[in-house]
Amino acid sequence: MNKDRRKQLEDVKDSLDEIIASLNDIKDEEQDAYDNMPESLQSSDNGSRMTDAIDAIDGAISSVEEAQRHIDEAAA
């Protein structure tokens, strides 16, 4: 792989870092909202949807991190 394509891959990885940071911010906000709910509401349908969303965001973060690992392999 030439220098220009390696630079393009590095730029993509930087963009993915920004995406991970944004996803973490959203997840943290959702977790804070859930944590600040009364316990009776945490066990409600809304609370369940919130925890499902938090788990899904965690999965998205893991997937983006995996994509970064693949980019590292391609650039090696």
C-alpha positions as CSV (number, residue, x, y, z in Angstrom):
1,M,0.0,0.0,0.0
2,N,1.4,3.4,-0.9
3,K,1.8,6.4,1.4
4,D,-1.3,8.2,0.0
5,R,-3.6,5.3,0.7
6,R,-2.2,4.8,4.1
7,K,-2.9,8.5,4.8
8,Q,-6.5,8.0,3.6
9,L,-6.9,5.1,6.0
10,E,-5.5,7.1,8.8
11,D,-8.0,9.9,8.1
12,V,-10.8,7.3,8.1
13,K,-9.5,6.0,11.5
14,D,-9.5,9.6,12.8
15,S,-13.1,10.0,11.7
16,L,-14.0,6.7,13.4
17,D,-12.4,8.1,16.6
18,E,-14.8,11.0,16.5
19,I,-17.7,8.7,15.9
20,I,-16.7,6.6,18.9
21,A,-16.4,9.8,21.1
22,S,-19.9,10.9,20.0
23,L,-21.4,7.4,20.6
24,N,-19.8,7.4,24.1
25,D,-21.3,10.9,24.8
26,I,-24.7,9.7,23.8
27,K,-24.4,6.5,25.8
28,D,-23.3,8.4,28.9
29,E,-26.2,10.8,28.6
30,E,-28.7,7.9,28.2
31,Q,-27.1,6.1,31.2
32,D,-27.2,9.2,33.3
33,A,-30.9,9.7,32.4
34,Y,-31.6,6.1,33.3
35,D,-29.7,6.3,36.6
36,N,-31.6,9.4,37.6
37,M,-35.0,7.8,37.0
38,P,-36.9,6.5,40.0
39,E,-36.4,2.8,40.5
40,S,-40.1,2.2,39.7
41,L,-39.6,3.8,36.3
42,Q,-36.3,2.0,35.6
43,S,-38.2,-1.3,35.6
44,S,-40.9,0.1,33.3
45,D,-41.1,-0.4,29.5
46,N,-39.4,3.0,29.1
47,G,-36.5,2.0,31.4
48,S,-36.1,-1.3,29.5
49,R,-36.0,0.6,26.2
50,M,-33.3,2.8,27.6
51,T,-31.1,-0.1,28.8
52,D,-31.6,-1.8,25.4
53,A,-30.4,1.4,23.7
54,I,-27.4,1.6,25.9
55,D,-26.5,-2.0,25.1
56,A,-27.0,-1.3,21.4
57,I,-24.8,1.7,21.5
58,D,-22.1,-0.4,23.3
59,G,-22.4,-2.8,20.4
60,A,-22.0,-0.1,17.9
61,I,-18.9,1.2,19.6
62,S,-17.4,-2.3,19.6
63,S,-18.1,-2.6,15.9
64,V,-16.5,0.7,15.1
65,E,-13.4,-0.4,17.2
66,E,-13.3,-3.6,15.2
67,A,-13.4,-1.7,12.0
68,Q,-10.4,0.3,13.2
69,R,-8.5,-2.9,13.9
70,H,-9.2,-4.1,10.4
71,I,-8.0,-0.7,9.0
72,D,-4.8,-1.2,11.0
73,E,-4.3,-4.6,9.4
74,A,-4.9,-3.2,6.0
75,A,-2.4,-0.4,6.5
76,A,0.3,-2.7,7.9
